[in-house]
Amino acid sequence: MGQIHKLTPLMVKNTTKIGWLADGGGLYLRVRAEGTKTWIYRQTKNKRRIDLTIAPINTLSLAAARKIAAECRLAAFEGRDIRTVMHQDNTGRTFKDAATAIIDRRKKSWKSDKTGIKWRRGLMEHASPLNNMALDQISVKDVEDVIKPIWYTMNHSARMTRGMIEQALDLATVLGWRSQDKPNPARWKGALEYLLPDHKPKVKHHAAMPYVDAPDFYRTLGRSKHDTRFALALTILTASRGHMVRHADWREFDLGNKVWTIPASRMKRSDTDHIIPLTPAMITLLPDPRPVPATGLVYPYRGKGFSENAFRSTMKAMNLDYTAHGFRSTFKDWAMDCTGYADEVSELALAHKVGSSVRRAYRRRKGLNLRRELMQAWCDYLLALSRS
């Protein structure tokens, strides 16, 4: 056996080199591209390599990982399955440990604080009856008892919570906290689908204004000079989601080229930026004078962007039972009924994914010129009729 204990706690903490760092004696530190660091024990048996995931470094220290590696070497010498070491070492693990671990693992990819709130509500509140249970002792009935009370009243949350529990238990299995021989008690197919009633609540769509009424509404909206109404008007003209405008930053606007580029980090389930061609009518809705340098929120309110209730309150004050988001449907209906543009153009304007990943990769500018024509026609429709 070669040298062991090659690593130091400082090396473990500071290394950013992607790959495998050997501590010796079969213990490795694996560093992934996304920055995660995990302890792995590697064994070669009958010319077959076996990698056993021990735990992330924020769960287990170097000293503790070395202790488990030593027990794995002893188990291998005695002819025992090295996986039994992990199960024996983690008998004290509970569901709360798994819930905390999956949240810590997932949070790096979250684009919004709301996602974190949903995960903590699902795992720490709805699934709280499981928190102190040993991971190997959780049964399908235990998961059913968590989900069933909210199945009818909060069906969407119930389905999300079930998925979160399943992911937490899957991670616990990968980390060796659960027996790999036991099926996941939170799985849907072949398990909970037979225990939970078949219930899918009717989807409630955002209330959308008929496009024939949109010009008159836009004219009424323009009678006030309040920033909230300017922001709502820009949301309508650009067919954007409300949060795109409420949290828009001056750095996203290139007024010289008349484009607004919303970064992927602010988009809904997208890994690409969204480019919106700006018409003269859209540009007039931007506050003036503009800051120099052009940074900060376009529509600030008490140091931050408007809340999602701002547009709702505006609509309510105008005695209208519609939503700002519903104007995306208004735009879509108008584009389909009143223009000759292909459906793909309006879908791209709405930042919807169109076609296969290959087609999207080759559509570099995403029909920007056609979309500019379409958005100009939309502005002309609202403004021309609103002046009549």
Secondary structure by P-SEA (a helix, b strand, c coil): ccccccccaaaaacccccccccccccbbbbbcccbbbbbbbbbbcccbbbbbbccccccccaaaaaaaaaaaaaaaaacccaaaaaaaacccccaaaaaaaaaaaaccccccaaaaaaaaaacccccccccccccccccaaaaaaaccccccccaaaaaaaaaaaaaaaaaaaaacccccccccccccccccccccccccccccccccccccaaaaaaaaaaccccaaaaaaaaaaaacccaaaaaaccccccccccbbbbbcccccccccbbbbbbbcaaaaaacccccccccccccccccccccccaaaaaaaaaacccccccaaaaaaaaaaaccccccaaaaaaaaccccccaaaaaaccccaaaaaaaaaaaaaaaaaaaaac
